[in-house]
Amino acid sequence: MKPSPPIHTTAKHSTQRVPSPKAISGSVLPWLILVIAAIVCGVALWRMRTISTTPQPSEVTPPAAPQSNEVQSLIDGLVPIPERNFLMGKTEVTQAQWEAVMGADTNCTANPDHPVSDVSWNDCQAFLVRLNELPAVKDSGLTFRLPTEEEWVFACRAGAKGRFGRIANGTEITEDTLDRFAWFKDNSDEKVHPVRQKEPNAFGLHDMNGNVSEWCQNELGDMESWAKGETCEHNRVYHGGSANLHFRFCEFSYRDWAPPSTRKEFLGFRLCADKR
């Protein structure tokens, strides 16, 4: 038997020429250059856009200034208290006035004309520091503060001999007429109401007997703390009835106290001011 001829295993395509590395690099290089150029251009455009939209030092928006109208309303809303050398706000400090000075409300109500509440005695002190630093207040020659307990009672009483106060014509405020002057549990639906909706007392002050109770500057006396079984000598006094209390708490003699960090839904404040 003759031996079989050798089998050639070389495929037909093996005869095709394989591109050399030089040829490959020659065809890919132009595309690679284009891709790199596109990336470089994109980065340059992004940097230019970033620079153009970044506020420069002279273009940075300053912090929002307090709303001048609300600050001015605190100054214009003061009335002199007869026989005393101080001024007092016609109304309790409102949500709008608080926000104008502090930059944020207390999230207690959504009505800017409601008295600000749910603020502590400490919060009031922070408010006073900011308020007294404002140019409008400095230009007015006034220094704002909280009333002392004695000043608050004198202003609420307004010369009355009875329990609630007196109006401009000399008439005493009584249980029968209290509804005209104060928001309390029986007429408020136990909700805070906008300031100045009730008639003022003889000194031109609104809501002294109700709506929200009001912080005073004083600490509670040590003997009183001891008598009540309190050990904290730094409790602060507040006066006045509120929309969630019975009318008997609207008497100008009603007082209560709490630590200076306390916040209550029906506790706000009214300003006094002295001329420098």
C-alpha positions in Angstrom: 0.0 0.0 0.0 1.3 3.4 -1.0 1.6 6.0 1.8 -1.1 8.7 1.8 -0.1 12.0 0.6 0.6 14.6 3.3 -2.5 16.5 4.5 -2.2 20.3 4.2 -4.1 21.9 7.2 -3.6 25.5 6.2 -7.0 27.2 5.9 -7.8 29.4 3.0 -8.0 32.5 5.1 -4.5 31.8 6.4 -3.3 33.2 3.2 -4.8 36.7 4.1 -2.4 39.4 5.3 -2.6 40.4 8.9 -2.3 44.2 9.4 0.9 45.3 10.9 1.0 47.2 14.2 2.1 50.2 12.3 -0.9 50.1 10.1 -3.2 49.7 13.1 -1.7 52.7 14.9 -1.9 54.7 11.7 -5.7 54.1 11.4 -6.6 54.5 15.2 -4.4 57.5 16.0 -6.5 60.2 14.3 -9.6 59.0 16.2 -7.7 58.9 19.5 -6.5 62.5 18.9 -10.0 63.6 18.2 -11.4 62.0 21.4 -8.6 63.6 23.5 -9.2 67.0 21.9 -13.0 66.7 22.7 -12.3 65.8 26.3 -9.9 68.7 26.7 -12.4 71.2 25.2 -15.2 69.9 27.4 -13.1 70.3 30.5 -12.1 73.9 29.5 -15.8 74.8 28.8 -16.9 73.4 32.2 -14.2 75.4 34.0 -15.1 78.6 32.2 -18.8 78.1 33.0 -18.0 77.3 36.7 -15.9 80.4 37.0 -18.5 82.6 35.3 -21.3 81.4 37.6 -19.4 81.3 40.9 -20.2 84.5 42.8 -17.1 86.7 43.3 -16.4 88.2 46.7 -18.1 91.4 45.8 -21.1 89.6 44.4 -21.9 87.3 47.3 -25.4 88.0 48.6 -25.2 89.4 52.1 -27.4 87.9 54.8 -31.0 89.1 54.7 -31.4 92.3 56.7 -34.3 92.5 59.2 -37.5 93.7 57.7 -37.3 97.5 58.4 -41.1 97.9 58.6 -41.5 95.4 61.4 -38.6 96.7 63.3 -39.9 100.2 63.0 -43.3 99.0 64.2 -41.7 98.0 67.5 -40.4 101.5 67.9 -43.6 103.2 66.8 -45.7 100.9 68.9 -44.4 102.2 72.2 -46.5 104.4 74.5 -45.4 106.3 77.5 -46.7 105.0 80.8 -48.0 107.8 83.0 -46.2 108.6 86.2 -43.3 106.3 85.1 -40.2 106.9 83.2 -40.5 104.1 80.6 -42.3 103.2 77.5 -44.3 100.0 76.8 -45.4 98.2 73.6 -49.1 98.7 72.8 -49.2 95.0 71.9 -47.4 91.8 72.5 -44.5 91.1 70.2 -46.0 89.5 67.1 -44.8 86.5 65.0 -43.8 88.9 62.1 -41.8 91.2 64.5 -40.0 88.2 65.9 -39.1 86.8 62.5 -37.9 90.2 61.3 -35.4 90.3 64.2 -34.5 86.7 64.6 -34.8 85.5 61.0 -37.2 82.6 61.8 -40.5 82.2 63.5 -41.3 79.8 66.4 -43.5 77.6 64.3 -46.3 78.1 66.8 -48.8 79.7 64.4 -49.0 80.6 60.8 -50.5 84.1 61.4 -47.9 86.9 61.4 -50.2 89.1 63.5 -50.5 86.6 66.3 -48.5 87.3 69.4 -45.3 85.2 69.3 -45.5 82.4 71.8 -43.7 79.2 72.7 -40.6 81.3 73.5 -38.6 81.0 76.7 -37.3 83.8 78.9 -33.9 83.0 77.4 -35.2 83.3 73.9 -36.5 86.8 74.8 -33.1 87.9 76.0 -31.6 86.7 72.7 -34.2 88.7 70.8 -33.4 91.8 72.9 -29.7 91.6 72.2 -30.3 91.4 68.4 -33.0 94.1 68.5 -30.9 96.6 70.4 -28.0 96.2 67.9 -30.1 97.1 64.9 -29.3 100.6 63.4 -32.9 101.7 63.5 -33.0 101.1 67.2 -29.7 102.7 67.9 -30.8 105.8 65.9 -34.0 105.9 67.9 -32.1 106.5 71.2 -34.0 103.6 72.9 -33.0 100.5 74.7 -35.5 97.7 74.7 -36.0 95.3 77.6 -38.6 93.2 79.4 -40.8 94.9 81.9 -40.2 94.3 85.6 -43.1 92.6 87.4 -44.0 95.9 89.2 -44.0 97.8 85.9 -46.2 95.2 84.3 -48.8 95.2 87.1 -48.8 99.0 87.1 -49.4 99.2 83.3 -52.1 96.5 83.4 -53.9 98.1 86.3 -53.9 101.6 84.7 -55.1 103.2 87.9 -57.9 100.7 88.6 -59.1 99.9 92.0 -60.7 96.6 90.9 -59.3 93.3 89.6 -58.8 93.8 85.9 -57.9 97.3 85.0 -59.4 100.6 83.8 -60.2 102.2 80.5 -59.6 105.7 79.3 -62.9 107.2 80.5 -62.1 106.0 84.0 -64.5 103.0 83.9 -63.4 99.8 85.6 -63.1 96.6 83.6 -65.3 94.0 85.2 -66.2 90.4 84.7 -69.2 91.6 82.6 -67.1 93.8 80.3 -63.9 91.7 80.2 -64.9 90.2 76.9 -64.3 93.6 75.3 -60.7 93.7 76.5 -59.3 90.2 76.7 -59.1 86.7 75.0 -59.7 84.0 77.6 -61.1 80.5 77.6 -64.7 81.5 77.4 -64.5 83.6 74.3 -61.3 82.4 72.4 -62.1 78.8 71.5 -58.8 78.3 73.4 -56.9 79.7 70.5 -54.5 82.6 70.2 -55.9 85.5 68.2 -54.3 88.4 66.3 -53.2 91.3 68.5 -55.2 94.6 68.8 -58.6 93.0 68.2 -59.7 93.9 71.7 -60.1 97.4 73.2 -57.1 98.9 75.0 -56.9 99.9 78.6 -56.5 103.5 79.9 -52.8 103.5 78.9 -53.5 102.4 75.3 -52.3 98.9 75.9 -54.0 95.9 74.2 -54.4 92.3 75.4 -52.8 93.0 78.8 -55.4 90.7 80.5 -55.4 87.8 78.0 -54.4 86.2 74.7 -51.0 85.0 75.9 -49.3 85.4 79.3 -46.2 87.6 79.2 -42.7 87.2 80.6 -41.3 89.7 83.1 -37.6 90.4 83.8 -37.8 89.4 87.5 -36.5 86.3 89.2 -38.9 84.8 91.6 -37.9 85.8 95.2 -36.1 83.2 97.2 -38.7 83.1 100.0 -41.5 82.6 97.5 -39.6 79.7 95.9 -39.1 78.1 99.3 -42.7 78.6 100.3 -43.8 76.8 97.1 -41.3 74.0 97.6 -39.2 75.1 94.6 -35.5 74.7 94.8 -34.5 76.7 91.7 -33.9 80.3 92.7 -33.7 81.3 89.0 -37.4 80.9 88.1 -38.7 83.8 86.1 -42.1 85.5 86.7 -44.8 85.9 84.0 -48.1 87.7 84.2 -51.5 88.0 82.5 -54.2 85.6 81.5 -54.3 83.7 78.2 -56.6 82.2 75.7 -56.7 78.8 77.4 -57.3 80.0 80.9 -60.5 80.9 82.9 -61.3 84.6 83.2 -60.2 84.8 86.8 -56.6 84.4 85.6 -57.1 87.7 83.7 -56.7 89.7 86.9 -53.7 91.9 87.0 -52.6 90.3 90.2 -52.3 86.8 88.7 -48.8 85.6 88.3 -46.9 82.4 87.7 -43.3 81.4 87.2 -41.1 78.9 85.4 -37.4 78.2 84.7 -36.0 80.6 82.1 -35.7 77.8 79.5 -39.4 77.0 79.6 -41.5 77.3 76.5 -45.3 77.3 76.5 -47.9 77.5 73.8 -49.6 80.4 75.5 -46.6 82.3 76.8 -45.1 85.3 75.0 -43.8 88.7 75.9 -44.3 92.5 75.6 -41.5 95.0 75.3 -40.5 98.0 77.4 -38.0 100.6 76.4 -35.9 103.3 78.1 -34.6 106.5 76.5 -30.8 106.6 76.5 
